[in-house]
């Protein structure tokens, strides 16, 4: 790897001589910025902004999806509560009707027993209970 980097630094056609004291050194440093425009600070900032905008768009999309799902869930829950409420109301109404019917049957049963006792006394026979 070091040999490859050394070869690039020395033999690349865009390499520029650099010197600490303004004198040419035997090594040349590769000027990468001229070949790779995305390496420039401005382009990096633009790329960073683009990535941030992409992330924001994705986040908005996720939030919109989440909001849509939450609204659908809320709608389903409301429908379920309404259906259960109506069912419980009908059950309560039916229970009340059954109670009325039961009370009516008990009343008729008592009246029938009372008439049987009157009939027994009139006939003079006592029926076993």
C-alpha positions in Angstrom: 0.0 0.0 0.0 2.8 2.4 0.9 4.5 1.7 -2.4 1.3 2.5 -4.3 0.9 5.8 -2.5 4.6 6.6 -3.1 4.3 5.8 -6.8 1.2 8.0 -7.1 2.9 10.9 -5.3 6.0 10.7 -7.5 4.6 9.7 -10.9 1.2 11.2 -11.2 1.0 13.8 -14.0 -1.0 16.3 -11.8 1.5 16.1 -9.0 2.9 19.5 -7.9 6.3 20.1 -6.3 6.0 21.3 -2.7 8.7 22.7 -0.6 9.0 23.7 3.0 11.6 26.4 2.1 10.5 27.1 -1.5 13.0 24.7 -2.9 11.9 21.6 -4.9 12.0 18.4 -3.0 12.5 15.0 -4.6 8.9 14.1 -3.8 5.9 15.5 -5.4 2.5 15.8 -3.7 -0.5 14.8 -5.6 -3.0 17.7 -6.1 -6.2 15.6 -5.8 -8.6 18.6 -5.7 -8.1 19.3 -9.4 -9.2 15.8 -10.4 -12.0 15.3 -7.9 -14.4 18.2 -7.7 -16.4 16.6 -4.9 -13.4 17.0 -2.7 -13.6 20.8 -2.7 -15.0 22.3 0.5 -17.9 23.9 -1.3 -19.0 20.7 -3.0 -18.7 18.9 0.3 -20.9 21.4 2.0 -23.4 21.1 -0.9 -23.3 17.3 -0.6 -23.8 17.6 3.1 -26.8 19.8 2.6 -28.1 17.5 0.0 -27.8 14.5 2.3 -29.4 16.5 5.1 -32.3 17.5 2.8 -32.6 13.8 1.8 -32.7 12.8 5.4 -35.3 15.4 6.1 -37.4 14.3 3.2 -37.2 10.7 4.4 -38.1 11.8 7.9 -41.1 13.7 6.6 -42.1 10.7 4.5 -41.8 8.4 7.6 -43.8 10.9 9.7 -46.5 11.2 7.1 -46.7 7.4 6.9 -46.8 7.2 10.7 -49.5 9.8 10.8 -51.5 8.0 8.2 -51.2 4.7 10.0 -52.1 6.4 13.4 -55.2 8.0 11.8 -56.3 4.6 10.3 -55.8 2.9 13.7 -57.8 5.7 15.5 -60.6 5.2 13.0 -60.6 1.5 13.5 -60.6 1.9 17.2 -63.5 4.4 17.1 -65.5 2.0 14.8 -64.7 -0.9 17.2 -65.8 1.1 20.3 -69.0 2.1 18.5 -69.8 -1.5 17.4 -69.0 -2.8 20.9 -71.1 0.0 22.5 -74.1 -0.8 20.2 -73.7 -4.5 20.9 -73.7 -3.9 24.7 -76.7 -1.6 24.3 -78.6 -4.4 22.5 -77.5 -7.0 25.0 -78.7 -4.7 27.8 -82.0 -4.2 26.1 -82.5 -7.9 25.4 -81.6 -8.6 29.1 -84.3 -6.2 30.2 -86.8 -7.9 27.9 -85.8 -11.3 29.3 -86.3 -10.0 32.8 -89.8 -8.7 31.9 -90.6 -12.0 30.3 -89.3 -13.9 33.4 -91.3 -11.8 35.7 -94.4 -12.3 33.6 -93.9 -16.1 33.6 -93.3 -16.1 37.3 -96.6 -14.2 37.8 -98.5 -16.6 35.5 -96.9 -19.6 37.4 -98.0 -18.2 40.8 -101.5 -17.6 39.5 -101.7 -21.1 38.0 -100.5 -22.7 41.4 -103.1 -20.6 43.2 -105.9 -21.8 40.8 -104.7 -25.4 41.2 -105.0 -25.1 45.0 -108.5 -23.7 44.7 -109.4 -26.5 42.3 -108.0 -29.1 44.8 -110.0 -27.7 47.7 -113.1 -27.6 45.6 -112.7 -31.2 44.5 -111.8 -32.4 48.0 -108.7 -34.2 46.9 -105.3 -33.2 48.1 -102.6 -33.6 45.5 -99.1 -34.4 46.6 -96.5 -31.6 46.2 
